Amino acid sequence: MHRLLIAILVCFQAYLGFSQTEYTHDVYFNTDEYVVPKTEENRLLLFISKLQDIEIESIAIYGFCDDVGADTYNMKLSQQRADAIKTIFSNNEISESLITNVDGKGEILLKIVDEKDVLKIRGLNRKVEIIVTEKLPEPEVKEVVAEVKKKTVPQKIKGHLEVGDKIIFENILFKTGYSTVTPPSKKILQNIAQALVERDDIYFTIQGHVCCTKYTRDAIDKKTKKRNLSVARAKYVYDYFAKKGVDKKRMRYLGLRRKFPLGGDPKYDRRVEILITYVGNNESQ
C-alpha cells in the first residue's frame, strides 16, 4: 500500500511538471465583412490540418473589429466573425464540444505608431484570434490488471455472422477532413482485406461516417472540396478492398454523414464499418 501511494505521488508530480501547449492563429477580415476571405480560409484550413495529431483540451475563438463604426455595430460584427470561424471548424470535423469560447470582443482601439501605418494597423485589428490548448497527458499509474482480449476485426469476420450484423473497423482512423487513413491504420486494413478475401461467402455494405458536423450533415472533403466526406471514406475502403482481391459484386458503399455518432472521443466517429447483407453456406465455425 505504501509503495502504491509513493508511485501515485511520483506520477502526480510528473503530471504537474507538464505545461500545456497553446497553438494560436489569427484570421483577418475585410472592412465591414464577416465572410472569411479565400486566402484566409486556406491559411485556416492549413492550421486545422496541423491539429490532427494533437489531443485538444479546448479551443477559444475571439472576434475583433477596427475602431471605425459604432460600438454596437462593431460588437455584433466581431461576434459574426467569431461565429464564422466556429462554422469552419465544425465543417472540418473539429468537435464543437472542444470549442469553449466563441466571443465577439468589439473594437480594438487604434494605437498610432506612425501616421502612414494607420490603414495597416486597422487591417490587423479586423481579425479573429484562435487559441488551441493541448490536453495534458494523463498521469500514468501502473496497475496489474487481467487483460480481457477482444476479438479483432479479422477474427469477427471469420467467426459466426448473420445478416444485419455490423462490424466497426476499430483502430482504422482517418485523417481529419480527409478520406485517407492514418499510416498505422494501413496494416490493420490490409489484414481485414485478407480476411474478407478468405471469407468469400458474405456480402456487405461499407458505411462511412464523419464526426462533429451540425444537423447530421456530411463534412467537406479537403482534397476535393465536396461535402461528401462520409461517402469518400467508404469508397476509399471499397477501392482498397477491391485492389486487394475482394470481389466488387460482394460489396457496396454508402455514406451515412453524422447520423450515428458513437458518443465518445470524436476521432472514433471518423470511421468505417461494414453491415452484413448476405451470408452463404460456407461460413467458418
C-alpha positions as CSV (number, residue, x, y, z in Angstrom):
1,M,0.0,0.0,0.0
2,H,2.8,2.4,1.0
3,R,4.6,1.7,-2.3
4,L,1.4,2.3,-4.3
5,L,1.0,5.6,-2.6
6,I,4.5,6.6,-3.5
7,A,4.0,5.6,-7.1
8,I,0.9,7.7,-7.3
9,L,2.6,10.7,-5.8
10,V,5.6,10.4,-8.2
11,C,3.2,10.2,-11.2
12,F,1.2,13.2,-9.9
13,Q,4.4,15.3,-9.5
14,A,5.4,14.3,-13.0
15,Y,2.0,15.4,-14.3
16,L,2.4,18.8,-12.6
17,G,5.7,19.1,-14.4
18,F,4.0,19.2,-17.7
19,S,2.9,22.6,-19.1
20,Q,0.0,23.0,-21.5
21,T,1.0,23.9,-25.0
22,E,-1.1,26.5,-26.9
23,Y,-1.3,26.9,-30.6
24,T,-2.5,30.3,-31.9
25,H,-3.7,31.5,-35.3
26,D,-5.2,34.8,-36.5
27,V,-7.7,35.2,-39.3
28,Y,-8.0,38.7,-41.0
29,F,-11.2,40.2,-42.5
30,N,-12.1,42.8,-45.0
31,T,-13.8,46.1,-43.8
32,D,-17.4,45.6,-42.7
33,E,-17.3,41.9,-43.6
34,Y,-17.5,38.6,-41.6
35,V,-17.2,36.3,-44.6
36,V,-13.7,34.7,-44.4
37,P,-11.6,35.8,-47.4
38,K,-10.5,32.8,-49.5
39,T,-6.8,33.3,-48.8
40,E,-7.5,33.5,-45.1
41,E,-9.7,30.4,-45.2
42,N,-6.9,28.4,-46.9
43,R,-4.5,29.6,-44.1
44,L,-7.0,28.5,-41.5
45,L,-7.5,25.0,-43.1
46,L,-3.8,24.5,-43.1
47,F,-3.7,25.4,-39.4
48,I,-6.6,22.9,-38.7
49,S,-4.8,20.2,-40.6
50,K,-1.8,20.6,-38.3
51,L,-4.1,19.9,-35.3
52,Q,-5.0,16.3,-36.4
53,D,-2.2,14.7,-34.3
54,I,-2.9,16.8,-31.2
55,E,-5.1,15.8,-28.3
56,I,-7.1,19.1,-27.9
57,E,-8.3,20.3,-24.5
58,S,-10.1,23.4,-25.6
59,I,-10.5,26.0,-28.4
60,A,-11.2,29.6,-27.8
61,I,-12.3,31.9,-30.6
62,Y,-12.3,35.7,-30.2
63,G,-13.6,38.2,-32.8
64,F,-12.5,41.8,-33.2
65,C,-13.1,44.9,-35.3
66,D,-11.2,48.1,-36.0
67,D,-12.1,51.4,-34.3
68,V,-14.3,52.6,-37.2
69,G,-18.1,52.4,-36.6
70,A,-20.5,52.5,-33.7
71,D,-19.8,50.3,-30.6
72,T,-23.0,48.3,-31.0
73,Y,-22.3,47.6,-34.7
74,N,-18.7,46.6,-34.0
75,M,-19.8,44.2,-31.2
76,K,-22.2,42.5,-33.5
77,L,-19.7,42.3,-36.4
78,S,-17.0,40.9,-34.1
79,Q,-19.4,38.2,-32.9
80,Q,-20.4,37.3,-36.5
81,R,-16.7,36.9,-37.4
82,A,-16.1,34.6,-34.4
83,D,-19.2,32.5,-35.4
84,A,-17.9,32.3,-39.0
85,I,-14.7,30.7,-37.7
86,K,-16.6,28.3,-35.5
87,T,-18.6,27.1,-38.5
88,I,-15.4,26.4,-40.4
89,F,-14.0,24.3,-37.5
90,S,-17.3,22.4,-37.3
91,N,-17.3,21.7,-41.1
92,N,-13.8,20.3,-40.8
93,E,-14.5,17.7,-38.1
94,I,-13.5,19.6,-35.1
95,S,-16.0,18.8,-32.3
96,E,-18.0,21.7,-31.1
97,S,-17.6,20.3,-27.5
98,L,-14.0,21.4,-27.7
99,I,-14.9,25.0,-28.5
100,T,-15.2,26.6,-25.1
101,N,-15.4,30.3,-26.2
102,V,-16.9,32.0,-29.2
103,D,-16.9,35.6,-28.3
104,G,-17.2,38.9,-30.1
105,K,-14.9,41.5,-28.3
106,G,-15.9,44.5,-30.3
107,E,-13.3,47.1,-31.5
108,I,-9.6,47.4,-30.8
109,L,-8.6,50.9,-30.2
110,L,-6.2,52.4,-32.7
111,K,-2.7,52.7,-31.4
112,I,-0.9,55.0,-33.9
113,V,2.8,54.3,-34.2
114,D,3.3,56.1,-37.5
115,E,0.6,58.1,-39.3
116,K,1.5,56.2,-42.5
117,D,0.6,52.9,-40.8
118,V,-3.0,53.7,-39.8
119,L,-4.7,51.7,-42.5
120,K,-2.3,48.8,-42.0
121,I,-2.9,48.8,-38.2
122,R,-6.7,48.9,-38.7
123,G,-6.4,45.9,-41.1
124,L,-4.6,43.9,-38.5
125,N,-7.3,44.8,-35.9
126,R,-10.1,43.3,-38.1
127,K,-9.4,39.7,-37.1
128,V,-10.3,36.6,-35.1
129,E,-7.9,35.2,-32.7
130,I,-7.9,31.4,-32.2
131,I,-6.2,29.7,-29.2
132,V,-6.0,25.9,-29.2
133,T,-4.9,24.4,-25.9
134,E,-3.4,20.9,-26.0
135,K,-4.6,18.4,-23.4
136,L,-2.1,17.4,-20.8
137,P,-1.1,13.7,-20.8
138,E,-2.9,11.6,-18.2
139,P,-0.8,10.7,-15.2
140,E,0.3,7.1,-15.6
141,V,-0.3,4.7,-12.6
142,K,0.8,1.2,-13.5
143,E,-1.5,-1.5,-12.2
144,V,-1.5,-5.2,-12.9
145,V,-4.9,-5.9,-14.4
146,A,-6.0,-9.1,-16.0
147,E,-6.3,-8.4,-19.8
148,V,-9.5,-9.3,-21.4
149,K,-8.7,-9.9,-25.1
150,K,-11.2,-8.5,-27.5
151,K,-11.7,-10.1,-30.9
152,T,-10.0,-8.4,-33.7
153,V,-12.0,-7.4,-36.8
154,P,-10.5,-10.2,-38.9
155,Q,-11.4,-12.7,-36.1
156,K,-15.0,-11.3,-36.1
157,I,-15.2,-11.7,-39.9
158,K,-14.0,-15.3,-39.7
159,G,-16.5,-16.1,-36.9
160,H,-20.2,-16.6,-36.8
161,L,-22.1,-13.9,-38.8
162,E,-25.7,-13.2,-39.5
163,V,-27.5,-10.8,-41.9
164,G,-27.7,-7.4,-40.1
165,D,-24.5,-7.8,-38.1
166,K,-22.4,-4.7,-38.0
167,I,-18.6,-4.7,-37.6
168,I,-16.9,-1.5,-36.7
169,F,-13.4,-1.1,-38.0
170,E,-11.7,-0.3,-34.7
171,N,-8.3,1.3,-34.9
172,I,-8.9,2.3,-38.5
173,L,-8.6,6.1,-38.1
174,F,-8.9,8.7,-40.7
175,K,-7.1,11.9,-41.1
176,T,-9.2,14.9,-40.1
177,G,-11.1,16.2,-43.1
178,Y,-9.7,13.5,-45.5
179,S,-10.8,10.1,-46.8
180,T,-7.4,8.6,-46.3
181,V,-6.4,6.5,-43.2
182,T,-3.6,7.3,-40.9
183,P,-0.3,5.3,-41.6
184,P,-0.7,3.0,-38.6
185,S,-4.2,2.0,-39.9
186,K,-2.9,0.8,-43.2
187,K,-1.5,-2.5,-41.9
188,I,-4.8,-3.3,-40.0
189,L,-6.8,-2.5,-43.1
190,Q,-4.7,-5.0,-45.1
191,N,-5.4,-7.7,-42.5
192,I,-9.1,-7.0,-42.8
193,A,-9.0,-7.2,-46.6
194,Q,-7.2,-10.6,-46.4
195,A,-9.9,-11.9,-44.0
196,L,-12.6,-10.8,-46.4
197,V,-10.9,-12.5,-49.4
198,E,-10.9,-15.7,-47.4
199,R,-14.5,-15.3,-46.2
200,D,-16.0,-15.2,-49.7
201,D,-19.5,-16.3,-48.6
202,I,-20.5,-12.9,-47.2
203,Y,-21.8,-9.8,-48.9
204,F,-21.7,-6.4,-47.1
205,T,-22.2,-2.7,-47.3
206,I,-19.3,-0.4,-46.3
207,Q,-20.7,2.5,-44.3
208,G,-18.7,5.7,-43.9
209,H,-19.1,8.2,-41.1
210,V,-17.8,11.6,-40.1
211,C,-17.7,13.5,-36.8
212,C,-18.6,16.9,-35.4
213,T,-20.8,18.4,-38.1
214,K,-24.2,20.0,-37.4
215,Y,-27.6,18.6,-38.2
216,T,-26.3,15.2,-39.4
217,R,-24.6,17.0,-42.3
218,D,-21.7,15.5,-44.2
219,A,-18.3,17.0,-43.8
220,I,-16.2,18.6,-46.5
221,D,-13.5,16.5,-48.1
222,K,-10.5,18.8,-48.1
223,K,-9.0,17.1,-51.1
224,T,-12.0,17.5,-53.4
225,K,-13.8,20.4,-51.6
226,K,-17.0,18.4,-51.9
227,R,-19.4,17.9,-48.9
228,N,-19.3,14.1,-49.2
229,L,-16.6,13.0,-46.9
230,S,-18.5,10.0,-45.4
231,V,-19.1,8.7,-48.9
232,A,-15.4,9.3,-49.8
233,R,-14.3,7.3,-46.8
234,A,-16.5,4.4,-47.6
235,K,-15.3,4.5,-51.3
236,Y,-11.7,4.6,-50.2
237,V,-12.1,1.4,-48.2
238,Y,-14.2,-0.1,-51.1
239,D,-11.4,0.6,-53.6
240,Y,-8.8,-0.7,-51.2
241,F,-10.6,-4.0,-50.7
242,A,-11.1,-4.4,-54.5
243,K,-7.4,-3.8,-55.1
244,K,-6.6,-6.5,-52.5
245,G,-8.8,-9.1,-54.2
246,V,-12.3,-8.7,-52.7
247,D,-14.9,-9.3,-55.4
248,K,-16.7,-6.0,-56.1
249,K,-20.0,-7.9,-56.5
250,R,-19.9,-8.7,-52.8
251,M,-19.6,-5.0,-51.8
252,R,-21.4,-1.7,-52.0
253,Y,-20.5,1.5,-50.2
254,L,-22.6,4.2,-48.6
255,G,-22.0,7.5,-46.7
256,L,-24.1,8.0,-43.5
257,R,-22.8,11.5,-42.7
258,R,-23.1,12.1,-39.0
259,K,-26.3,10.2,-38.4
260,F,-24.8,7.7,-35.9
261,P,-22.2,9.2,-33.6
262,L,-20.7,6.8,-31.0
263,G,-20.8,9.4,-28.2
264,G,-17.1,9.1,-27.2
265,D,-14.0,10.7,-28.5
266,P,-14.8,12.4,-31.8
267,K,-11.9,10.7,-33.6
268,Y,-13.8,7.4,-33.3
269,D,-16.7,8.9,-35.3
270,R,-14.3,9.3,-38.2
271,R,-14.9,5.7,-39.0
272,V,-16.0,3.0,-41.4
273,E,-17.9,-0.2,-40.6
274,I,-19.5,-3.0,-42.6
275,L,-23.1,-4.2,-42.5
276,I,-23.6,-7.9,-43.4
277,T,-26.3,-8.1,-46.1
278,Y,-25.9,-11.8,-47.1
279,V,-24.3,-14.9,-45.6
280,G,-23.9,-18.1,-47.7
281,N,-23.4,-21.7,-46.6
282,N,-19.6,-21.7,-46.4
283,E,-19.5,-19.9,-43.0
284,S,-16.4,-20.7,-40.9
285,Q,-17.2,-22.1,-37.5
